[in-house]
Amino acid sequence: MKIDEVIRRELLSGVADAGERVLEIYAQDFSVETKADDSPLTQADMAAHRALTALLRRVTPEIPLLSEESDAIPFETRRQWSSYWLIDPLDGTKEFIKKNGEFTLNVALVENGVPVFGIVHAPVLGMTWWGDADIGAFKITTDGEQPIRVRELPVAGDRPWLIVGSRSHGAESFEAFCAQLPTHERVSMGSSLKLCLVAEGAADLYPRLAPTCEWDTAAAQAVVTAAGGQVLDAETLEPLRCNQQESTLNPFFIVCGQRDSRWEGALRASLKR
């Protein structure tokens, strides 16, 4: 399915509206529950889930959807979907609870396992990234909408590489990876914002050597690829794909502007640990 401009603008507006509801809860005292997998759940997760699923069912009623907060849908059903919406209503719930602002609302259109359109909205930052495989990638701020593009890796001595890491996961493997790299600097950040930094050319690499689920990454993967970058399985260096198995867990992966033997060697070394 091609997302025309009218639908795209309606989706961008609807996701921003859902973000406003999340901000209302963020400003209050809110309760935190624990799900069966020990991950946290807040009122904001469910409010965003309801708002986003209602939006997508209204705008594209013919396309099935899967949200992190949906009831489980058997793979035998999902495997029949040639296209579907994949939603993480609140990516970075831990960051939401910490009130550091580093959380996002993620909406992706997946076609034949490939995220082809995605919206990543950061309510506290007042920023939205979106990407379409047929058009390109863009960032929306209070200054308007601008195209974004991944950047080239630096040549030796040009500048340090900038490596993005998680605030909450995979520190040991991340350290092992970075130890093998040329001169570099690091920044820690929560949620899909890490992928968006690579997409907009503000960072060079994001190695994710800890568990994630497909809804955590699909929207931002669409942005990265539309911006000319790649999200690759850390073992095979093949593009990450969705809805290929019963589990919604991702393999470890790396987000890059382009492949390069220097980081590929570092990645192999870190995975052998």
C-alpha positions as CSV (number, residue, x, y, z in Angstrom):
1,M,0.0,0.0,0.0
2,K,1.2,3.5,-0.9
3,I,0.7,6.1,1.8
4,D,-0.6,9.2,-0.1
5,E,0.0,12.7,1.3
6,V,-3.5,13.0,2.7
7,I,-3.3,9.8,4.7
8,R,0.3,10.6,5.7
9,R,-0.7,14.0,7.1
10,E,-3.7,12.5,8.9
11,L,-1.4,9.9,10.5
12,L,1.2,12.4,11.5
13,S,-1.5,14.6,13.1
14,G,-3.1,11.7,14.8
15,V,0.2,10.4,16.3
16,A,0.9,13.9,17.6
17,D,-2.5,14.0,19.2
18,A,-1.8,10.7,20.9
19,G,1.5,12.2,22.1
20,E,-0.4,15.1,23.7
21,R,-2.5,12.6,25.7
22,V,0.7,10.9,26.8
23,L,2.1,14.3,27.9
24,E,-1.0,14.9,30.1
25,I,-0.3,11.7,31.9
26,Y,3.4,12.4,32.1
27,A,2.8,15.6,33.9
28,Q,0.8,13.8,36.6
29,D,1.4,11.2,39.2
30,F,0.7,7.9,37.5
31,S,0.7,4.2,38.6
32,V,3.1,1.6,37.2
33,E,2.1,-2.0,36.8
34,T,4.3,-5.0,35.9
35,K,3.4,-7.2,32.9
36,A,3.9,-10.9,32.7
37,D,7.4,-10.5,31.2
38,D,8.4,-8.1,34.1
39,S,8.3,-5.0,31.9
40,P,6.6,-1.9,33.2
41,L,3.2,-0.7,32.0
42,T,1.6,2.7,32.7
43,Q,-1.6,4.5,31.9
44,A,0.2,6.3,29.1
45,D,1.0,3.0,27.3
46,M,-2.6,2.1,27.2
47,A,-3.9,5.6,26.4
48,A,-1.5,5.7,23.4
49,H,-2.5,2.2,22.4
50,R,-6.1,3.1,22.3
51,A,-5.5,6.3,20.4
52,L,-3.2,4.8,17.8
53,T,-5.3,1.7,17.1
54,A,-8.4,3.9,16.8
55,L,-6.5,6.2,14.4
56,L,-5.3,3.4,12.1
57,R,-8.7,1.6,12.1
58,R,-10.3,4.8,11.0
59,V,-7.8,5.8,8.4
60,T,-6.9,2.4,7.0
61,P,-9.6,0.0,8.1
62,E,-8.5,-2.7,5.6
63,I,-5.1,-3.1,7.1
64,P,-4.6,-5.4,10.2
65,L,-2.6,-4.2,13.1
66,L,-0.4,-5.5,15.9
67,S,0.4,-3.4,18.9
68,E,2.7,-4.3,21.8
69,E,-0.4,-3.9,24.0
70,S,-2.7,-6.0,21.8
71,D,-3.9,-9.4,22.7
72,A,-1.5,-12.0,21.2
73,I,-2.2,-12.8,17.6
74,P,-1.1,-16.4,16.5
75,F,1.6,-16.6,13.9
76,E,-0.7,-18.7,11.8
77,T,-2.9,-15.7,11.5
78,R,-0.1,-13.1,11.2
79,R,1.8,-15.0,8.5
80,Q,-1.1,-14.5,6.1
81,W,-0.7,-10.7,6.3
82,S,1.1,-9.2,3.3
83,S,0.9,-5.8,5.0
84,Y,0.1,-4.7,8.5
85,W,0.6,-1.9,11.0
86,L,3.0,-2.6,13.8
87,I,2.8,-0.2,16.8
88,D,4.7,0.4,20.0
89,P,2.4,2.9,21.8
90,L,5.1,4.0,24.2
91,D,8.7,2.9,23.4
92,G,10.9,3.6,26.4
93,T,8.4,3.1,29.2
94,K,11.4,3.0,31.6
95,E,12.5,6.4,30.4
96,F,8.9,7.7,30.8
97,I,8.9,6.5,34.4
98,K,12.2,8.2,35.0
99,K,10.8,11.4,33.4
100,N,13.9,12.0,31.3
101,G,11.8,12.6,28.1
102,E,13.5,9.9,26.0
103,F,10.4,8.0,24.9
104,T,8.5,7.8,21.6
105,L,5.3,6.7,20.0
106,N,6.1,4.3,17.1
107,V,3.9,3.4,14.1
108,A,5.2,1.3,11.2
109,L,3.7,-0.1,8.0
110,V,5.2,-3.5,7.3
111,E,5.0,-5.1,3.8
112,N,6.2,-8.6,3.3
113,G,8.3,-8.4,6.4
114,V,9.9,-5.0,5.5
115,P,9.1,-1.8,7.3
116,V,8.3,0.6,4.4
117,F,6.8,3.5,6.3
118,G,7.3,4.7,9.8
119,I,6.5,7.5,12.2
120,V,8.5,8.1,15.4
121,H,7.2,10.8,17.6
122,A,8.9,12.2,20.7
123,P,6.3,14.2,22.6
124,V,8.6,15.8,25.2
125,L,11.2,16.8,22.6
126,G,8.5,18.1,20.2
127,M,10.1,16.2,17.4
128,T,8.8,13.7,14.8
129,W,10.8,11.6,12.4
130,W,9.0,9.8,9.5
131,G,10.2,7.9,6.5
132,D,8.7,6.4,3.4
133,A,10.7,4.0,1.2
134,D,9.3,5.7,-1.9
135,I,9.9,9.3,-0.8
136,G,12.7,9.6,1.7
137,A,13.0,10.5,5.4
138,F,12.1,13.7,7.2
139,K,12.3,15.4,10.7
140,I,9.6,17.7,11.9
141,T,10.4,20.3,14.6
142,T,8.9,23.7,15.6
143,D,11.0,25.0,12.7
144,G,9.1,22.9,10.2
145,E,9.9,19.8,8.2
146,Q,13.3,19.0,6.8
147,P,14.7,16.0,4.8
148,I,17.3,14.0,6.7
149,R,20.1,11.6,5.5
150,V,22.6,9.3,7.1
151,R,26.2,10.5,7.0
152,E,29.4,9.0,5.8
153,L,31.7,7.4,8.3
154,P,34.8,9.6,8.9
155,V,38.1,8.8,7.3
156,A,41.1,8.3,9.7
157,G,41.7,11.4,11.7
158,D,38.8,13.3,10.3
159,R,36.7,13.2,13.4
160,P,35.8,10.7,16.1
161,W,33.0,8.3,15.3
162,L,29.8,8.9,17.4
163,I,28.4,5.6,18.7
164,V,24.9,5.5,20.3
165,G,24.1,3.1,23.1
166,S,21.2,2.1,25.3
167,R,20.6,3.7,28.7
168,S,19.3,0.4,30.1
169,H,20.5,-2.7,28.3
170,G,23.6,-4.5,27.0
171,A,26.4,-2.5,28.5
172,E,29.0,-5.3,28.6
173,S,28.6,-6.2,24.9
174,F,28.5,-2.5,23.9
175,E,31.8,-1.9,25.7
176,A,33.4,-4.9,23.9
177,F,32.2,-3.5,20.6
178,C,33.5,0.0,21.2
179,A,36.8,-1.2,22.4
180,Q,37.6,-2.5,18.9
181,L,36.7,0.8,17.1
182,P,38.8,3.7,16.0
183,T,38.7,6.9,18.0
184,H,35.1,7.5,19.0
185,E,32.7,9.2,21.3
186,R,29.6,7.7,22.9
187,V,26.1,8.9,23.8
188,S,23.5,7.0,25.7
189,M,19.8,7.5,24.9
190,G,16.5,5.7,25.4
191,S,13.9,4.3,22.9
192,S,13.9,4.6,19.1
193,L,15.7,8.0,19.4
194,K,18.9,6.1,19.0
195,L,18.0,4.9,15.5
196,C,16.7,8.4,14.6
197,L,20.1,9.9,15.5
198,V,21.7,7.7,12.8
199,A,18.9,8.4,10.4
200,E,19.4,12.2,10.6
201,G,23.2,12.0,10.4
202,A,23.8,13.0,14.0
203,A,25.5,9.6,14.9
204,D,27.4,7.0,13.0
205,L,26.4,3.6,14.6
206,Y,24.0,2.1,17.0
207,P,24.9,-1.5,18.0
208,R,22.0,-3.2,19.8
209,L,23.5,-6.3,21.5
210,A,20.6,-6.9,23.8
211,P,17.0,-8.1,23.3
212,T,14.3,-6.0,21.6
213,C,11.0,-6.7,19.9
214,E,9.9,-5.9,16.4
215,W,7.5,-3.2,17.5
216,D,10.5,-1.5,19.2
217,T,12.4,-1.0,16.0
218,A,10.1,-1.2,12.9
219,A,9.0,2.4,12.7
220,A,12.6,3.8,13.2
221,Q,13.9,1.1,10.8
222,A,11.7,2.5,8.1
223,V,13.0,6.0,8.9
224,V,16.7,4.8,8.8
225,T,16.3,3.0,5.5
226,A,14.4,5.9,3.9
227,A,17.3,8.1,5.0
228,G,19.8,5.8,3.1
229,G,20.9,3.7,6.1
230,Q,20.6,0.1,7.1
231,V,19.4,-1.9,10.1
232,L,21.2,-5.2,10.0
233,D,21.1,-8.5,11.8
234,A,24.4,-8.5,13.8
235,E,25.2,-12.1,12.9
236,T,24.2,-12.3,9.2
237,L,24.4,-8.6,8.3
238,E,21.2,-9.0,6.4
239,P,18.4,-6.5,6.8
240,L,16.2,-7.0,9.9
241,R,12.8,-8.4,8.9
242,C,9.4,-8.6,10.8
243,N,6.8,-11.3,11.1
244,Q,9.0,-14.2,10.0
245,Q,8.4,-16.4,13.1
246,E,6.1,-17.0,16.1
247,S,8.3,-14.9,18.3
248,T,8.4,-11.1,17.9
249,L,11.9,-10.9,19.3
250,N,14.6,-9.3,17.2
251,P,18.1,-10.7,16.8
252,F,20.9,-8.5,17.9
253,F,21.4,-5.8,15.3
254,I,23.4,-2.8,14.2
255,V,22.1,0.5,12.7
256,C,24.5,2.1,10.3
257,G,24.8,4.6,7.4
258,Q,26.8,2.0,5.4
259,R,28.7,-1.1,5.9
260,D,32.4,-0.8,6.8
261,S,35.1,-3.4,7.5
262,R,36.2,-1.5,10.6
263,W,32.9,-1.8,12.5
264,E,32.2,-5.2,11.0
265,G,35.4,-6.6,12.6
266,A,34.5,-5.0,15.9
267,L,31.1,-6.5,15.8
268,R,32.4,-10.0,15.1
269,A,34.8,-9.7,18.0
270,S,32.1,-8.6,20.4
271,L,29.7,-11.4,19.4
272,K,32.4,-14.0,20.1
273,R,32.6,-13.0,23.7
